[in-house]
Amino acid sequence: MSRRGFEAAAEAAAEALGPSRTKDLAGLLTRGHGRERALTELATPGVREAVAKVYEALAEESVSGPEAGAYLRGYVAAQLRARDAVQVRTVWSGPATPAVPVRATAQVLVEVIDGARDELLAMTYAARSYPALTRALTAASARGVRTHVVVETLAGAGGLLSGREPAQAFASIPGLSLWHWARDPASGARSRQHAKLAVADRRVLFLGSANLTESAARRNIEAGVLVRGGQAPRRAAEHMVELQRRGVLRRLRL
């Protein structure tokens, strides 16, 4: 029998929670735990309403806890299979041409941040605060996304960057962790942290020429690639995490 209300609520909750926490919700449902237990264990501000609607739909459409849990696990399995399919798309900012539609770098970057549910890792050389990026990162923090950004420092740039520290662009975002490259003095003074990328949940990678500045994201000619699925997003995230673990990247305190 079709239970469209429950199916819609379950889909919305799975999208809000992400695969790992959706499995946690499935376990709670299967074991018969009620709404208040689920809200206590799972519901950050961004997902509380979605979880509550699942329990409302259970009551309205007489869906049992074990049945609901099995449905959610099946939905997650389908999600993960779809994510394993690799999609690669080029992203351009600047003047358009008739043959190639241009998607603004800023739009794609915000989409990557908005899609993160558990983890967001980013690297940039220069950074300047601008509203679209700040709003997206603040919303990610509010829904419980662990966010780490690696930035260059004025000292590390050796005079090639001026003004405020790039890290100041993220000072207003709660819960965001800042990192920098702790160079070995023997490596010389000309090395730069010049990578520009963002990885969401180890499944989406945006890699390109644009710094996290409004001019780079909206006004310049910039080029990049957006990779969904496959090994590239996971391997990029693993490399960053390993650099953190080894102390090559270190916490940056403002």
C-alpha positions in Angstrom: 0.0 0.0 0.0 1.4 3.4 -0.9 2.1 5.7 2.0 3.0 8.9 0.2 3.1 11.1 3.3 5.5 8.9 5.1 7.6 8.4 1.9 7.9 12.2 1.4 8.8 12.8 5.1 11.4 10.0 5.0 13.0 11.4 1.9 13.1 14.9 3.3 14.7 13.6 6.5 17.3 11.5 4.7 18.3 14.5 2.6 18.6 16.7 5.8 20.4 14.1 7.9 22.8 12.6 5.3 23.5 8.8 5.1 25.2 8.2 8.4 22.6 9.9 10.6 19.8 8.6 8.5 21.0 5.1 9.5 21.0 6.2 13.1 17.3 7.3 12.7 16.5 3.9 11.1 18.0 2.2 14.1 16.0 4.2 16.5 12.8 3.5 14.6 13.5 -0.2 14.4 14.1 -0.4 18.1 10.9 1.4 18.8 12.3 4.6 20.2 9.9 7.5 20.2 10.0 11.0 18.7 11.6 12.7 21.8 14.5 10.3 21.9 15.2 10.8 18.2 15.0 14.6 18.5 17.4 14.5 21.4 20.0 12.3 19.6 19.7 13.6 16.1 18.1 16.9 15.7 20.4 19.8 15.2 18.4 23.0 14.4 18.5 22.4 10.6 16.9 18.9 10.8 14.6 18.9 13.8 11.5 19.6 11.7 12.3 16.9 9.2 12.7 14.3 11.9 9.5 15.3 13.7 7.6 15.0 10.4 8.7 11.4 10.0 7.1 10.5 13.4 4.0 12.4 12.5 3.7 10.4 9.3 4.2 7.1 11.1 1.2 7.8 13.3 -1.0 9.2 10.5 -0.4 6.3 8.1 0.1 3.5 10.6 3.7 2.6 9.6 5.5 0.4 12.0 8.9 1.3 13.4 10.7 -1.7 11.8 9.1 -1.0 8.4 10.1 2.6 8.6 13.7 1.7 9.5 13.9 -0.7 6.6 12.6 1.9 4.2 15.1 4.5 5.4 18.0 2.0 5.0 16.9 1.2 1.5 16.7 4.8 0.7 20.3 5.3 2.0 21.5 2.4 -0.1 20.0 3.9 -3.2 21.6 7.3 -2.3 25.0 5.8 -1.9 24.8 3.8 -5.2 23.9 7.0 -7.1 26.8 8.9 -5.5 29.2 6.2 -6.6 28.5 7.1 -10.2 31.2 9.7 -11.2 30.0 13.0 -12.8 32.5 15.6 -13.9 31.4 19.0 -15.0 33.5 22.1 -16.0 32.6 25.4 -14.2 33.5 28.8 -15.7 33.1 32.3 -14.5 33.3 35.4 -16.7 32.2 36.0 -20.3 29.9 33.4 -21.8 30.2 31.8 -25.3 27.3 30.4 -27.4 28.7 26.9 -27.3 29.4 26.7 -23.6 27.0 27.9 -20.9 28.7 29.5 -17.9 27.7 28.7 -14.3 29.1 31.3 -11.9 31.8 29.9 -9.6 30.0 31.5 -6.7 26.8 29.6 -7.4 28.5 26.3 -7.6 30.6 26.9 -4.5 27.5 27.7 -2.5 25.8 24.6 -3.9 28.7 22.5 -2.6 28.5 24.0 0.8 24.7 23.8 1.0 24.9 20.1 0.1 27.3 19.2 3.0 25.7 17.3 5.8 28.6 16.0 7.9 31.9 17.4 6.8 33.2 20.3 4.7 36.9 20.8 3.9 38.2 23.8 1.9 41.5 25.3 0.9 42.2 28.8 -0.4 45.1 31.2 -1.0 43.4 34.5 -0.6 40.1 35.1 1.2 37.8 38.1 1.6 34.4 38.1 3.3 31.3 38.2 1.1 27.7 37.6 2.0 26.8 34.6 -0.1 29.8 32.5 1.2 29.3 33.7 4.8 25.6 32.8 4.8 26.3 29.3 3.3 29.0 28.5 5.8 27.0 29.8 8.7 24.0 27.7 7.7 26.3 24.6 7.4 27.6 25.2 10.9 24.0 25.5 12.2 23.1 22.1 10.8 26.1 20.5 12.4 28.6 20.3 9.6 32.2 20.0 10.7 33.9 22.7 8.7 37.7 23.1 8.2 39.2 25.8 6.0 42.9 26.0 5.2 44.1 29.6 4.4 47.4 31.2 3.5 48.7 33.8 6.0 50.2 37.2 5.3 53.5 36.0 6.6 53.4 32.8 4.5 52.6 34.8 1.4 55.8 36.7 1.8 54.3 40.1 0.9 52.2 38.9 -2.0 49.0 39.4 0.0 48.1 42.6 1.7 45.5 44.0 4.0 43.8 41.9 6.7 44.7 38.3 7.3 42.8 36.0 4.9 41.5 34.1 7.9 39.5 37.1 9.1 37.0 36.4 6.3 35.7 33.5 8.4 35.9 35.1 11.9 32.1 35.6 12.2 31.3 31.9 11.4 30.7 29.9 14.6 32.3 26.5 14.9 34.5 26.8 11.8 38.1 25.5 12.2 40.9 27.4 10.6 44.2 25.9 9.5 47.5 27.0 7.9 50.5 25.4 6.4 53.3 25.2 9.1 56.2 25.4 6.8 59.6 23.8 7.4 62.1 26.7 7.5 64.4 24.6 5.4 61.9 24.6 2.6 62.7 28.2 1.8 60.6 31.4 1.8 59.0 31.0 -1.7 56.6 28.2 -1.0 52.9 29.1 -1.0 49.6 27.5 0.1 48.0 28.0 -3.3 45.4 25.2 -3.5 41.8 26.2 -4.1 39.2 23.5 -3.4 36.1 22.4 -1.4 35.1 18.9 -0.5 31.6 18.1 0.8 31.1 14.8 2.7 34.0 13.2 0.7 31.6 12.8 -2.3 31.6 16.2 -4.0 34.8 18.0 -5.0 35.1 21.5 -6.5 38.6 22.2 -7.7 39.5 25.3 -9.5 41.5 28.5 -9.9 39.2 30.7 -7.8 40.1 31.9 -4.3 37.4 32.4 -1.7 36.8 36.0 -2.6 33.9 37.8 -4.2 36.0 39.0 -7.1 37.2 35.5 -7.9 33.8 33.9 -7.5 31.7 36.4 -9.3 33.8 38.8 -11.5 37.0 37.2 -12.7 37.5 34.7 -15.5 38.0 31.5 -13.5 37.9 27.8 -14.4 37.3 24.7 -12.4 35.8 21.2 -12.3 33.0 19.8 -10.2 33.4 16.1 -9.4 30.5 14.1 -7.9 31.1 10.5 -6.8 34.1 8.3 -7.4 37.5 8.4 -5.6 38.6 11.9 -6.2 36.5 13.7 -3.5 37.4 11.0 -1.0 41.1 11.0 -1.7 41.3 14.8 -1.6 39.7 14.9 1.8 41.9 12.0 3.1 45.0 13.9 1.9 43.9 17.1 3.8 43.1 15.1 7.0 46.4 13.3 6.8 48.3 16.6 6.5 46.4 17.8 9.6 47.3 14.6 11.5 51.0 14.9 10.6 51.1 18.5 11.7 51.9 19.9 8.3 48.6 21.8 8.6 48.2 23.4 12.0 45.4 25.2 13.7 45.3 28.9 13.1 44.1 31.1 16.0 42.8 34.6 15.2 
